[in-house]
Amino acid sequence: MDPLDPLDPLDPLNSEKLEQYLRDLRTRQAASRPPGIPATVHYPLGERGIPEHVAHWARTVPDRPAIVFEGRSTAYAELDALIGAVAGWLDATGVRPGDRVAVHLPNTPQFIVAMMAVLRLGAVHVPVNPMFQAAELAHELADSGAEVVITLDRLLPLLDQVLDRVPVRQILVTGADEMAAAATAPELPAPAPGLTPWATATAHAPAPAHPTDLDALAALNYTGGTTGLPKGCEHTQRHMLYTTASSATAMGRGADGGFIALCYIPVFWIAGENLGILSPLVLGGTSVLMPRWDPAAALGLLARHRVSTMVGTVENYLELLERPEFPAADLSALDDPMAVSFVRKLSPEVRHRWQAAAGAHSVLREGAYGMTETHTFDATPYGLAKDDRDLLAEPVFCGVPVPGTDIAVVSFETGEPLPLGEVGEIVVRSPSVLTRYWRNPEATAAQLRDGWLHTGDNGRIGGDGCLRYLGRDKDMIKVKGMSVFPAEVELLLTRHPGVRTAAVVPGRHPEKGQVPVAFVSPEPGATLTAEGLEGWARSAMAAYKVPRVRVVGEFPMTATGKIRKVELAERAQEIVDAG
C-alpha cells in the first residue's frame, strides 16, 4: 500500500473532511519541501531485514568500517561474522523467534552486534537502560519476559539483586572496552550455570540463515514512564527500515557510504538507535560511537573520520567552539549537524557562530519531531533554514513530515481536524507507528485509534503545511481559561540578550487558576533582575503570558540532561503563594 494513500479515518463521521484536509496539507507541504526531495520513500536495497543489509555490505564492501569505537574499527565483514556467531550462541541457548532478549549495555559495538543477532533469529530486541537502578531494571525484565540478558561485568551485582523477581535464565557478559583498541576481558565471578563470557559467544558456529518477517515483533522499546511505569512499544523491522529510509530520503542521503555519524547519545534510546545503528547499517555508512560526551575527543573524531552528521545539545556545540584546536579541525564533511534544545535553546546567534567557524556548508539545525511510539523521526526542518525561518518561527518549528507520513492537528475533544493555525492535538499516521503497547490494551486503545497515534502533544500547522510543536498537553498552563504554552514563553524569554536559559512551569493561583513562573539563568557577565525581565516580557508577549520570574544560577537536572521541571514546580508554587 502506498503510505500516501488514504487509510482509516480518525472518525468515520469525519472521513471526507479529514481526507480533504490531508490533500490540502500535502499540496502545501510539497511546496515547502526542499528542492529535490521526493514525496515518496526510497529504499536503497529494497525492503529487507536490517541484518540482511549488514550481510549485503559485508559482501560488497567488506573492509569498509561499520563501527569505530575507542580507537578500533570493526569492518562490515567482521561485524557480519560476529552477528552470525552471537546469533548461533543465542540459538544454542534456546532463543526462538518471538522470544525476548534484553540488551543491557551502554554505547559499545557489542550492543550493535547483540541487537543484530537477536533480529537475525527473528527474536525480540529489548534495549534496557544501563543507568537503571534495581526497581526499574526489574520492571522491564519482568514486563518483557526476557529470559536472556546481555550485560556488562560491572552491572552483574545490580542484575543479581533482581534475578529472584524476573524470568532470566541465561546471562551473556562482556566488558565495556572488549571491542576497543585496548581490549581487556571482562571480570567475571566464579563460573556459574547460566553465565557466559562474550568471547565464548563470538567463537560459536554461526546461526543458520533465518528468513526475515518484516512485520513480526522485533523490538520492545520502552517509553520514559512520565505517566506511570514505562510501557513497551511494539516495533517491527519494517518500522525500523521505514524510519531509516524515510529520514534518509527527507535529507537527500543515499547508500553510498557517505553517512558517517558521530553518536554519543545512548543507543538504548530509540533516537540513538536510529542515528548510531540503523541509519549507518542500512545506508552502508559508519557509526563513530562514543561511550560518553567528551568535546576534545569528539572534535578529533569529527575530523579524523570525516563525520557527516551528529546530534548534540546546544551546549555540546558551544563546547566544541570553545576548544582551542577548533580552528584547525577539518569539518568539511560535517554537512548536517543536528541539535537538541534540552536546556539552552538553539538560536540564530548560535547557528551563525557555528557556521562562521565550521563553514557555510555546516548549517546547525534542530533534529526532528518524533517519539518512541513512532520510532522518532516524523517531521524535519531539514533544508528550511533560509533567513533563520525555522528558528524565528514560534516554537518549536518542526518542518514537514518525512515522505510517507501524515501529521494532522485535531480537536482533543472530537478528533476533528482543525483549521490551519489553530492549536490542537498532534496525531501521526505512518508505517513506523507502533503496532501496540506490549500487554497493555488500555493504553493501546487510548492512544492508537484507527491507524492514528494520538500523541498528547499540542501543536499547530501553518499555511505552509509545516508543523509547530507547543509542548505536552499536560504541561499547558491555563490562565483564566487562556492557554499558555511553556515552550513559547521560554523561546520569547531567551530572545532577551541577557537570558541564557529559561524554564517555565505553572503555579496554582486562586483567581486566575494558574500563572506561568519562569526560572532563568543569565548569560555570563549579564546583569539580570526578575523585575527588569518581567518588565521586558510585558513588551514581548501578551499580558496573560507574562511570567513571574526568578533568576537562578543552576537548574536541577535529570540523568538524561533535561531540566527537572517537577522540582521547579514545587518552587514555583512557593513563589506564587508568597505573592
C-alpha positions as CSV (number, residue, x, y, z in Angstrom):
1,M,0.0,0.0,0.0
2,D,1.3,3.5,-0.9
3,P,1.7,5.2,2.5
4,L,0.3,8.4,1.0
5,D,-3.0,6.8,0.1
6,P,-5.9,7.5,2.4
7,L,-6.1,5.0,5.3
8,D,-8.7,4.6,8.1
9,P,-10.0,8.0,9.2
10,L,-9.8,9.3,12.7
11,D,-13.6,9.1,12.9
12,P,-15.9,7.7,10.3
13,L,-18.1,10.8,10.6
14,N,-15.2,13.0,9.6
15,S,-13.6,10.8,6.9
16,E,-14.4,13.1,3.9
17,K,-13.4,16.2,5.8
18,L,-10.1,14.6,7.0
19,E,-9.1,13.4,3.6
20,Q,-9.8,16.8,2.1
21,Y,-7.7,18.3,4.9
22,L,-4.8,15.9,4.2
23,R,-4.9,16.5,0.4
24,D,-4.7,20.3,1.1
25,L,-1.8,19.7,3.5
26,R,0.2,17.6,1.2
27,T,-0.1,20.2,-1.5
28,R,1.2,22.9,0.9
29,Q,4.0,20.6,2.2
30,A,5.1,19.7,-1.4
31,A,5.6,23.5,-1.9
32,S,7.6,23.8,1.3
33,R,9.7,20.7,0.9
34,P,13.3,21.5,-0.1
35,P,14.1,21.2,-3.9
36,G,15.0,17.7,-5.0
37,I,13.4,15.9,-2.0
38,P,10.8,13.4,-3.2
39,A,7.4,12.8,-1.6
40,T,7.8,9.0,-1.7
41,V,10.2,6.8,0.2
42,H,13.3,5.3,-1.4
43,Y,14.6,2.0,0.0
44,P,18.2,1.8,-1.2
45,L,18.4,-2.0,-1.1
46,G,14.7,-2.7,-1.2
47,E,12.6,-3.9,1.7
48,R,14.8,-6.4,3.5
49,G,15.7,-7.1,7.1
50,I,18.3,-4.9,8.9
51,P,20.8,-7.8,9.4
52,E,20.4,-8.6,5.7
53,H,21.7,-5.1,5.0
54,V,24.8,-5.8,7.0
55,A,25.3,-9.1,5.1
56,H,25.0,-7.1,1.8
57,W,27.6,-4.6,2.8
58,A,29.9,-7.4,4.1
59,R,29.8,-9.0,0.6
60,T,30.2,-5.7,-1.4
61,V,32.4,-3.5,0.8
62,P,33.8,-6.0,3.3
63,D,36.7,-3.7,4.5
64,R,34.6,-0.6,5.0
65,P,34.4,0.4,8.7
66,A,30.9,-0.3,10.1
67,I,31.8,0.8,13.6
68,V,34.5,2.9,15.1
69,F,34.9,2.7,18.9
70,E,37.7,3.8,21.2
71,G,40.5,3.6,18.6
72,R,39.3,0.4,16.9
73,S,37.4,-0.1,13.6
74,T,35.1,-3.0,13.0
75,A,34.7,-3.6,9.3
76,Y,31.4,-4.9,7.7
77,A,32.9,-8.4,7.1
78,E,33.9,-8.7,10.8
79,L,30.6,-7.3,12.0
80,D,28.6,-9.8,9.9
81,A,30.7,-12.7,11.3
82,L,30.2,-11.5,14.9
83,I,26.4,-11.2,14.4
84,G,26.3,-14.7,13.0
85,A,28.3,-16.2,15.8
86,V,26.3,-14.5,18.6
87,A,23.1,-15.5,16.9
88,G,24.4,-19.0,16.9
89,W,25.1,-18.9,20.6
90,L,21.6,-17.5,21.2
91,D,20.1,-20.2,19.1
92,A,22.0,-22.8,21.1
93,T,20.7,-21.4,24.4
94,G,17.1,-22.0,23.1
95,V,16.2,-18.5,21.8
96,R,13.5,-18.8,19.2
97,P,11.5,-16.4,17.1
98,G,9.4,-14.1,19.3
99,D,11.5,-14.7,22.4
100,R,12.6,-11.5,24.1
101,V,16.3,-10.8,24.7
102,A,17.4,-7.9,26.9
103,V,20.4,-5.9,25.8
104,H,21.5,-4.2,29.0
105,L,24.5,-2.3,27.6
106,P,25.8,1.3,27.1
107,N,27.3,2.6,23.8
108,T,29.5,-0.2,22.7
109,P,29.9,-2.2,19.5
110,Q,28.7,-5.2,21.5
111,F,25.3,-3.5,21.7
112,I,25.1,-3.4,17.9
113,V,26.2,-7.0,17.5
114,A,23.7,-8.2,20.1
115,M,20.8,-6.3,18.6
116,M,21.5,-7.6,15.0
117,A,22.0,-11.1,16.3
118,V,18.6,-11.0,18.0
119,L,16.9,-9.7,14.9
120,R,18.7,-12.3,12.7
121,L,17.0,-15.0,14.7
122,G,13.6,-13.4,14.5
123,A,13.7,-12.8,18.3
124,V,12.7,-9.6,20.0
125,H,15.3,-7.0,21.0
126,V,14.7,-5.3,24.4
127,P,17.1,-2.4,25.0
128,V,17.4,-1.8,28.7
129,N,19.0,1.4,30.2
130,P,22.2,0.5,32.0
131,M,21.7,3.5,34.2
132,F,18.7,1.9,35.8
133,Q,18.5,1.1,39.5
134,A,17.1,-2.3,40.7
135,A,13.4,-1.5,40.7
136,E,13.5,0.0,37.1
137,L,15.6,-3.0,35.9
138,A,13.2,-5.5,37.5
139,H,10.2,-3.9,35.9
140,E,11.5,-4.0,32.3
141,L,12.9,-7.5,32.6
142,A,9.7,-8.9,34.2
143,D,7.3,-7.0,31.9
144,S,9.1,-8.0,28.7
145,G,9.6,-11.6,29.9
146,A,13.2,-11.7,28.8
147,E,14.9,-14.9,29.6
148,V,18.3,-13.9,28.2
149,V,20.3,-10.8,29.2
150,I,23.4,-9.4,27.6
151,T,25.1,-7.1,30.1
152,L,28.4,-5.6,31.4
153,D,30.6,-7.3,34.0
154,R,30.2,-4.2,36.2
155,L,26.4,-4.5,36.1
156,L,26.3,-8.1,37.3
157,P,25.9,-7.1,41.0
158,L,22.8,-5.0,40.1
159,L,21.4,-7.7,38.0
160,D,21.9,-10.2,40.8
161,Q,19.7,-8.1,43.0
162,V,16.6,-8.7,40.7
163,L,17.1,-12.3,39.5
164,D,14.6,-13.7,42.0
165,R,11.9,-11.4,40.5
166,V,12.5,-11.9,36.8
167,P,12.5,-14.9,34.4
168,V,16.1,-14.6,33.3
169,R,17.9,-18.0,32.8
170,Q,20.9,-17.0,30.7
171,I,23.4,-14.1,31.0
172,L,26.0,-13.2,28.4
173,V,28.7,-10.9,29.9
174,T,31.1,-8.5,28.2
175,G,33.4,-5.7,29.3
176,A,32.9,-2.1,28.3
177,D,36.1,-2.0,26.3
178,E,36.2,-5.6,25.0
179,M,35.8,-4.3,21.4
180,A,38.1,-1.2,21.9
181,A,41.7,-0.9,20.7
182,A,42.9,-1.5,24.3
183,A,40.7,-4.5,24.8
184,T,40.5,-6.4,28.1
185,A,38.4,-9.4,29.0
186,P,35.5,-8.8,31.4
187,E,35.9,-9.5,35.1
188,L,33.7,-12.5,35.9
189,P,32.8,-14.1,39.2
190,A,33.5,-17.8,39.6
191,P,32.0,-19.9,36.7
192,A,28.3,-20.4,37.3
193,P,25.4,-22.0,35.4
194,G,23.8,-19.6,33.0
195,L,26.8,-17.2,32.9
196,T,28.7,-17.0,29.6
197,P,31.6,-14.7,28.6
198,W,31.3,-12.7,25.4
199,A,34.3,-14.5,23.9
200,T,32.5,-17.8,24.1
201,A,29.5,-16.4,22.1
202,T,31.7,-14.8,19.4
203,A,33.5,-18.1,18.9
204,H,30.3,-20.0,18.4
205,A,29.4,-21.5,15.0
206,P,27.1,-19.1,13.1
207,A,23.3,-19.5,13.2
208,P,21.7,-20.8,10.1
209,A,20.0,-18.2,7.8
210,H,16.6,-17.3,9.1
211,P,14.0,-15.7,6.7
212,T,13.1,-12.2,7.8
213,D,9.4,-11.5,8.6
214,L,9.5,-7.7,8.4
215,D,6.1,-7.5,10.2
216,A,6.9,-9.7,13.1
217,L,7.5,-8.2,16.5
218,A,11.2,-7.3,16.6
219,A,11.7,-4.8,19.4
220,L,10.2,-3.6,22.7
221,N,11.3,0.0,23.1
222,Y,10.1,1.2,26.5
223,T,8.8,4.8,26.9
224,G,10.1,7.1,29.6
225,G,7.3,6.4,32.1
226,T,6.3,10.0,32.7
227,T,2.7,8.9,33.5
228,G,3.4,5.7,35.4
229,L,5.7,2.7,34.8
230,P,7.3,2.6,31.3
231,K,5.3,0.9,28.6
232,G,6.8,-1.3,25.9
233,C,6.2,0.0,22.3
234,E,6.0,-2.9,19.9
235,H,8.1,-2.3,16.8
236,T,8.9,-4.4,13.8
237,Q,11.8,-4.4,11.4
238,R,9.6,-2.8,8.8
239,H,9.2,0.1,11.3
240,M,13.0,0.3,11.6
241,L,13.6,0.2,7.9
242,Y,10.9,2.8,7.1
243,T,12.3,5.2,9.7
244,T,15.8,4.9,8.2
245,A,14.7,5.1,4.6
246,S,12.2,8.0,5.1
247,S,14.6,10.1,7.1
248,A,17.4,9.4,4.5
249,T,15.0,10.4,1.7
250,A,14.0,13.5,3.5
251,M,17.6,14.6,3.9
252,G,18.8,13.6,0.5
253,R,21.1,10.8,1.8
254,G,22.0,7.7,-0.3
255,A,23.6,4.3,0.3
256,D,27.0,5.5,-0.9
257,G,29.0,5.1,2.3
258,G,28.8,8.8,3.0
259,F,26.6,8.6,6.0
260,I,29.1,8.8,8.8
261,A,27.5,9.5,12.2
262,L,29.1,10.6,15.4
263,C,26.9,9.1,18.1
264,Y,27.3,9.7,21.8
265,I,23.6,9.8,22.6
266,P,22.6,6.5,24.1
267,V,21.8,3.8,21.6
268,F,19.5,2.1,24.1
269,W,17.2,5.1,23.4
270,I,15.4,4.9,20.1
271,A,16.9,8.2,18.8
272,G,20.4,6.8,19.4
273,E,19.3,3.6,17.8
274,N,18.3,5.4,14.6
275,L,21.5,7.6,14.5
276,G,24.1,5.2,15.7
277,I,22.8,1.8,14.4
278,L,20.0,1.7,11.9
279,S,20.9,4.6,9.6
280,P,24.6,3.7,9.2
281,L,23.9,0.0,8.7
282,V,21.1,0.4,6.2
283,L,23.0,3.1,4.2
284,G,26.3,1.2,4.3
285,G,27.9,4.0,6.3
286,T,29.8,4.2,9.6
287,S,28.8,4.6,13.2
288,V,31.5,6.5,15.1
289,L,30.4,5.5,18.6
290,M,31.3,7.3,21.7
291,P,30.7,5.9,25.2
292,R,30.1,9.4,26.6
293,W,30.4,13.1,25.6
294,D,33.9,14.4,25.5
295,P,34.4,17.6,23.4
296,A,38.1,17.2,22.8
297,A,37.7,13.5,21.7
298,A,34.6,14.4,19.6
299,L,36.4,17.1,17.7
300,G,39.2,14.7,16.9
301,L,36.7,12.1,15.7
302,L,34.8,14.5,13.6
303,A,37.8,15.5,11.7
304,R,39.6,12.1,11.6
305,H,36.7,10.1,10.3
306,R,35.1,12.8,8.1
307,V,31.8,12.6,10.0
308,S,28.8,13.9,8.1
309,T,26.2,14.1,10.8
310,M,25.9,14.2,14.6
311,V,23.3,15.0,17.2
312,G,24.2,17.0,20.3
313,T,22.8,19.5,22.7
314,V,23.3,23.2,22.0
315,E,25.8,23.2,24.9
316,N,27.8,20.5,23.2
317,Y,28.3,22.6,20.1
318,L,29.3,25.6,22.2
319,E,31.9,23.4,23.9
320,L,33.3,22.4,20.6
321,L,33.6,26.0,19.5
322,E,35.5,26.8,22.7
323,R,38.2,24.2,22.0
324,P,41.5,25.9,21.2
325,E,42.1,23.3,18.4
326,F,38.7,24.0,16.7
327,P,40.1,26.5,14.1
328,A,42.5,23.8,12.8
329,A,39.9,21.0,12.7
330,D,38.8,19.9,9.2
331,L,35.0,19.7,9.4
332,S,34.4,19.9,5.7
333,A,32.4,16.7,5.7
334,L,30.0,17.8,8.6
335,D,27.1,19.0,6.4
336,D,24.3,18.1,8.8
337,P,24.9,18.9,12.4
338,M,21.7,18.5,14.5
339,A,20.9,20.0,17.8
340,V,18.5,19.2,20.6
341,S,17.4,22.1,22.8
342,F,17.1,20.4,26.2
343,V,18.4,23.3,28.3
344,R,19.8,26.1,26.1
345,K,17.7,26.8,23.0
346,L,19.2,26.9,19.5
347,S,19.1,30.5,18.4
348,P,20.2,32.3,15.2
349,E,23.2,33.7,17.1
350,V,24.4,30.2,18.0
351,R,23.8,29.0,14.4
352,H,25.7,31.9,12.9
353,R,28.6,31.5,15.3
354,W,28.8,27.8,14.4
355,Q,28.6,28.4,10.7
356,A,31.2,31.1,10.7
357,A,33.6,28.7,12.5
358,A,32.7,25.4,10.9
359,G,32.0,26.6,7.3
360,A,29.0,27.8,5.3
361,H,28.1,24.2,4.4
362,S,27.5,23.2,8.1
363,V,24.0,24.5,9.0
364,L,23.2,23.8,12.6
365,R,19.5,22.8,13.0
366,E,17.1,21.2,15.3
367,G,16.8,17.4,14.8
368,A,13.3,16.1,14.2
369,Y,9.9,15.8,15.7
370,G,9.0,12.3,16.9
371,M,8.7,9.9,19.8
372,T,9.3,6.3,20.8
373,E,5.9,5.3,19.6
374,T,6.6,6.4,16.1
375,H,10.3,5.5,16.0
376,T,11.1,9.2,16.5
377,F,11.6,10.7,13.0
378,D,8.2,12.1,11.8
379,A,8.9,15.7,10.7
380,T,12.1,17.5,9.9
381,P,13.1,21.2,9.4
382,Y,15.9,20.0,7.1
383,G,16.5,22.5,4.3
384,L,14.2,25.1,5.8
385,A,16.8,27.3,7.5
386,K,16.9,30.2,4.9
387,D,16.8,33.5,6.8
388,D,16.6,31.5,10.0
389,R,12.9,30.9,9.3
390,D,12.9,27.8,11.4
391,L,14.4,29.4,14.5
392,L,12.4,32.6,14.3
393,A,9.1,30.9,13.9
394,E,7.0,30.2,17.0
395,P,8.3,27.2,19.0
396,V,9.1,24.6,18.0
397,F,9.3,24.7,14.2
398,C,9.4,21.0,13.1
399,G,9.1,21.4,9.4
400,V,7.4,19.0,7.0
401,P,6.5,15.3,7.6
402,V,9.0,12.8,6.1
403,P,7.9,11.1,3.0
404,G,5.1,8.6,3.7
405,T,4.0,10.1,7.0
406,D,0.8,12.1,7.6
407,I,0.6,14.6,10.5
408,A,-2.7,16.3,11.5
409,V,-3.8,18.7,14.2
410,V,-7.2,17.8,15.6
411,S,-9.5,18.7,18.4
412,F,-8.7,16.9,21.7
413,E,-12.4,16.6,22.3
414,T,-13.8,15.5,19.0
415,G,-10.8,14.3,16.9
416,E,-11.9,16.6,14.1
417,P,-9.2,18.3,12.0
418,L,-8.7,21.9,13.0
419,P,-8.3,24.9,10.6
420,L,-4.7,25.8,9.8
421,G,-3.2,27.9,12.6
422,E,-5.4,26.6,15.4
423,V,-3.8,24.7,18.3
424,G,-4.9,21.2,19.0
425,E,-3.5,17.6,19.4
426,I,-0.8,16.4,17.1
427,V,-1.8,13.0,15.6
428,V,0.5,10.9,13.4
429,R,-0.1,8.2,10.8
430,S,2.9,6.4,9.3
431,P,4.4,3.0,8.5
432,S,6.5,3.2,11.7
433,V,3.8,3.8,14.3
434,L,3.9,1.1,17.0
435,T,1.8,-1.9,16.5
436,R,0.5,-1.7,20.0
437,Y,1.7,-1.3,23.6
438,W,3.1,-4.6,24.9
439,R,0.5,-6.3,27.1
440,N,-1.4,-3.0,27.7
441,P,-4.6,-2.9,25.7
442,E,-5.9,0.0,27.7
443,A,-3.0,2.3,26.7
444,T,-3.3,1.0,23.1
445,A,-7.0,1.8,22.9
446,A,-6.4,5.3,24.4
447,Q,-3.6,6.4,22.0
448,L,-3.8,4.3,18.9
449,R,-7.1,4.9,17.1
450,D,-8.0,3.9,13.5
451,G,-4.3,3.9,12.5
452,W,-3.5,7.3,14.0
453,L,-1.3,7.8,17.1
454,H,-2.8,10.4,19.4
455,T,0.4,11.9,20.8
456,G,-1.0,14.1,23.6
457,D,1.2,17.0,22.2
458,N,-0.1,20.4,21.4
459,G,0.7,21.9,18.0
460,R,-0.4,23.9,15.1
461,I,0.1,23.6,11.3
462,G,0.7,26.8,9.5
463,G,-0.3,27.9,6.0
464,D,3.0,26.5,4.7
465,G,2.0,23.0,5.9
466,C,4.8,23.0,8.5
467,L,4.3,21.7,12.0
468,R,4.9,23.7,15.1
469,Y,5.2,21.9,18.4
470,L,3.9,23.6,21.6
471,G,4.6,21.0,24.3
472,R,2.8,18.2,26.0
473,D,-0.9,18.9,26.7
474,K,-0.3,18.0,30.4
475,D,2.3,20.9,30.5
476,M,-0.1,23.5,29.2
477,I,-0.8,26.4,31.6
478,K,-4.4,27.8,31.8
479,V,-4.6,31.4,32.8
480,K,-8.2,32.4,33.2
481,G,-9.1,29.8,30.6
482,M,-6.4,31.0,28.1
483,S,-3.7,28.6,27.0
484,V,-0.1,29.4,27.8
485,F,2.5,27.1,26.2
486,P,5.7,26.9,28.3
487,A,7.8,26.3,25.1
488,E,6.5,29.6,23.6
489,V,7.3,31.7,26.7
490,E,10.7,30.0,27.1
491,L,11.6,30.9,23.5
492,L,10.4,34.5,23.9
493,L,12.4,34.9,27.1
494,T,15.6,33.5,25.5
495,R,15.4,36.3,22.9
496,H,16.3,38.7,25.7
497,P,20.1,39.3,25.3
498,G,20.8,38.7,28.9
499,V,19.0,35.3,29.2
500,R,20.9,32.1,28.7
501,T,18.2,29.5,29.6
502,A,14.6,29.7,30.6
503,A,12.3,27.0,32.1
504,V,8.6,27.8,32.6
505,V,6.2,25.9,34.9
506,P,2.8,26.6,36.3
507,G,1.8,27.7,39.7
508,R,-1.8,27.5,41.1
509,H,-3.5,30.9,41.6
510,P,-6.8,31.5,43.5
511,E,-8.2,33.9,40.9
512,K,-6.5,33.0,37.6
513,G,-6.4,29.3,38.0
514,Q,-2.8,29.1,37.1
515,V,0.0,31.5,36.3
516,P,3.4,30.9,34.5
517,V,6.5,31.0,36.6
518,A,9.9,31.3,34.7
519,F,13.2,30.3,36.1
520,V,16.0,31.9,34.1
521,S,19.8,31.7,34.1
522,P,21.8,34.8,32.8
523,E,24.4,34.9,30.1
524,P,27.9,35.2,31.5
525,G,28.6,38.8,32.5
526,A,24.9,39.8,32.1
527,T,23.1,41.7,34.8
528,L,19.7,40.3,35.1
529,T,16.9,41.0,37.6
530,A,13.5,39.5,38.0
531,E,11.8,42.9,38.0
532,G,13.6,44.0,34.9
533,L,12.9,40.8,32.9
534,E,9.2,40.9,33.9
535,G,9.0,44.5,32.6
536,W,10.7,43.4,29.3
537,A,8.3,40.5,29.0
538,R,5.3,42.8,29.1
539,S,6.5,44.3,25.8
540,A,7.3,41.0,24.2
541,M,4.2,38.9,24.9
542,A,0.5,39.1,25.7
543,A,-0.2,40.1,29.3
544,Y,-1.6,36.8,30.3
545,K,1.6,35.0,29.2
546,V,3.9,37.3,31.3
547,P,5.5,35.1,33.9
548,R,6.7,35.6,37.4
549,V,10.5,35.5,37.1
550,R,13.2,34.1,39.3
551,V,16.9,34.3,38.3
552,V,18.9,31.1,39.2
553,G,22.4,30.0,38.8
554,E,21.8,26.4,38.1
555,F,18.8,24.1,37.3
556,P,18.0,20.7,38.8
557,M,18.8,18.2,36.1
558,T,17.7,14.6,35.2
559,A,20.1,11.9,34.4
560,T,19.3,12.4,30.7
561,G,20.3,16.0,30.7
562,K,16.9,17.6,30.9
563,I,15.7,20.2,33.4
564,R,13.8,18.6,36.2
565,K,10.6,20.6,36.0
566,V,8.9,18.7,38.8
567,E,11.3,20.3,41.3
568,L,10.8,23.7,39.7
569,A,7.0,23.4,40.0
570,E,7.4,23.0,43.8
571,R,9.4,26.2,44.0
572,A,7.1,27.9,41.6
573,Q,4.1,27.3,43.9
574,E,6.0,28.8,46.8
575,I,6.7,31.9,44.7
576,V,3.0,32.3,43.7
577,D,1.8,31.7,47.3
578,A,4.2,34.4,48.6
579,G,2.6,36.9,46.2
